[in-house]
Amino acid sequence: MVVIGGGFGGAAAARALVAADPRLAVTLIEREAVISTGPGSNAVIAGLRDAASIRFAAAAIPGVTRRQGEAVAVDPLARRVRLGDATMLDYDRLILAPGVDIDWDGLPGYGRAAAEIMPHAWTGEAQTILLRNKLAAMQDGGTVIMSIPASPIRCPIAPYERASLIAWFLKTHKPRSKLLVLDAKEHFSNQANFQAAWKALYPGVLEWVGLPDGGRVTKVEAAIGRFETEFDDHRADLGTIVPPQRAGAIAVAAGVADRTGWCPVDPATFESTLVPGIHVIGDAIIAGAMPKAAHAAGEHARACAAAIVASLGGAPFTPMRLENICYGLAAPSYGFSVRGAYLPNGKLLNEIAGSAKTSPQDAPAEMRAREAEEADGWYRQITAATFA
Ligand SMILES: Cc1cc2nc3c(=O)[nH]c(=O)nc-3n(C[C@H](O)[C@H](O)[C@H](O)COP(=O)(O)OP(=O)(O)OC[C@H]3O[C@@H](n4cnc5c(N)ncnc54)[C@H](O)[C@@H]3O)c2cc1C
C-alpha cells in the first residue's frame, strides 16, 4: 500500500490500514517534514494563536514506513510511484490524499508574485505568517479587502471565520479600519449565524458584498491594491485572496482528476472512477454534499481503508455512513458548528435527510462560548489523532 500525502486524510488512511491488518506493508509519502494546519490558521492571522501551536511534525505511525519526499509521477499500469529523487515505489493499491493546490489561472492578475503582496494564506505556514504580519503592520484607518471565490473550495466555512477574525482584530487593534469582503457566492455555510454575529459584533467594520451585488472579483492588480468586480473597482490598503483551488497536482499527474480539476470517485470505496487501483480521499475529491474538511478527510480514510482491506480479503463491503463537523469562530469565545451525516448515492455522497444540524441562531452567549471551547477540543483531538 502506498499513501501519498500525510495530512488529515492520508495519515488517517495509513493508520487505518495497519490497524485493520498489521501484515500490510504501508508506505506514507509526505513532502513536508513539518505541517502547519489549515484549522487554527485563521486564529494565527488574527494574533489569537501562536504559529507554533498549529505546527506538527509529519506523522510517524507505528507499522508504517514514512518517506519524506514529493511524489512526482504515477504509472497506473506498472502500479509504480516516482519520487522527486527518482526513487520508484511499487504498489498494489495507491491512496492519494494530496489536498488542494491553488489554481493560479483561476483569477486574472493573481499569481505567485501577487500572493507576496496579497497573501492567500490558504496553504503553507509562510503565507499565514505573511498575512498576519501585513495585518499587524497596516495603519489604523486602512481598508482590508478579502476576495472569496465560487465553490468548491477547501473548508467552505473558513473564509467567513477568517473574515470574522480579521474584523475582530481590526475592531480591537485598529478601530478606524474596515474590512470589505467581496464574495462570488450568494449563499454560504452557516450564513445566518455569521451574518447575525457580524451585525452584533462588527457594525461599521465588516461589510460583505455577495454575488448579486457585484461581489465576484474578476481581476486584481496587487501592486496597486486594486480589485475589479463585475460592477465596481475597489482599492485596498491590504488585499487578501481566498484563491480558486483544485486537487493537488499529483492527482492530475496520476490521471485521476477530471476537467473540473477535482477527482471523481466511487463514494463508497473512494476508488477513482478514472483509474482503477487508485483511491482518492480528502479535499481532492468530488464529494457531493460532504464539505472539504479535515474531519471529512478522516472519514473518507476510514471508509477507504475498510473497502481496500475487504477487497483484498475478497469480502463484501457495505458502504459506510460518514459524518462531518465543522466549527467556525466569529470572535474569541463565540463559536458555532455545522454537522451532517452522508451516504454514497450514485457518484456522490448525499446528506442523510434530517442529519444536518446547525447551531441555533438565537443561541445564548454561554452556548457560543461553549462551542468555541468545543472547537478547541476538536482541534486538539484531531491533531493528536493525526500527527501523534
Ligand atoms: C484557513 C483554513 C481553515 C480551516 N479550518 C478547518 C476547520 O476548522 N475544520 C476542518 O475540518 N477543516 C478545516 N480546514 C480544512 C482542512 O485543512 C482540510 O479539509 C484538510 O486539510 C484536508 O485534508 P487532506 O488530507 O485532503 O489534505 P491536507 O491535510 O492538505 O494534506 C495533504 C498533504 O499532502 C501532501 N502532498 C501533496 N502533494 C504531495 C506529493 N505530490 N507528494 C508528497 N506529499 C504531497 C501535502 O504536503 C499535505 O501535507 C481549514 C482549511 C483552511 C485553509
The ligand as an ORCA input file, in Angstrom:
! r2SCAN-3c Opt
* xyz 0 1
  C      -7.986     28.617      6.742
  C      -8.445     27.195      6.857
  C      -9.190     26.812      7.965
  C      -9.660     25.511      8.053
  N     -10.402     25.154      9.152
  C     -10.908     23.904      9.234
  C     -11.692     23.523     10.358
  O     -11.910     24.302     11.275
  N     -12.196     22.268     10.382
  C     -11.952     21.371      9.387
  O     -12.442     20.233      9.472
  N     -11.199     21.686      8.315
  C     -10.670     22.929      8.219
  N      -9.897     23.274      7.137
  C      -9.784     22.327      6.006
  C      -8.693     21.282      6.204
  O      -7.439     21.898      6.324
  C      -8.690     20.359      5.007
  O     -10.001     19.965      4.692
  C      -7.839     19.131      5.271
  O      -6.508     19.505      5.472
  C      -7.979     18.124      4.136
  O      -7.166     17.017      4.345
  P      -6.383     16.358      3.120
  O      -5.697     15.167      3.669
  O      -7.273     16.225      1.954
  O      -5.304     17.472      2.717
  P      -4.099     18.041      3.583
  O      -4.389     17.969      5.032
  O      -3.740     19.351      2.979
  O      -2.938     17.017      3.308
  C      -2.323     16.901      2.050
  C      -0.859     16.575      2.284
  O      -0.331     16.026      1.096
  C       0.985     16.499      0.925
  N       1.262     16.356     -0.503
  C       0.563     16.901     -1.523
  N       1.077     16.519     -2.702
  C       2.115     15.699     -2.402
  C       3.045     14.978     -3.222
  N       2.994     15.042     -4.550
  N       3.989     14.225     -2.602
  C       4.042     14.169     -1.234
  N       3.194     14.832     -0.427
  C       2.236     15.582     -1.012
  C       0.936     17.921      1.434
  O       2.222     18.374      1.830
  C      -0.036     17.799      2.612
  O       0.641     17.600      3.837
  C      -9.372     24.568      7.031
  C      -8.590     24.955      5.939
  C      -8.131     26.248      5.848
  C      -7.293     26.660      4.660
*
